[in-house]
Amino acid sequence: MDTMKKLTVGDMSGCNRSGKRCTVVRNSIGDIAVGEVVKIRFKGEFDVTPWRYYKLEEKHFRDKSDEQRGRYTGTFARVEVVRR
């Protein structure tokens, strides 16, 4: 059974989906621990990428407003996961 957390990230410009790192700003990453591996896919206006594995490197609040709203900014790094 696959219990890994999944995120679908809107990326109209395509700038996040091509690199080894991506930045995600949202409330739902509050329950993801630093160092945890999750599946992320990027969704544009006309396409969706396949699921890829990323590890949360760090997360923080950008300002007091984000902190009050519980909205984190997280940096994820692409990792290769070997399945048995």
Summary of the structure (lengths in Angstrom):
residues: 84
radius of gyration: 13.1
end to end distance: 13.5
largest distance: 43.9
contacts: 202
relative contact order: 0.28
helix: 13%
strand: 42%
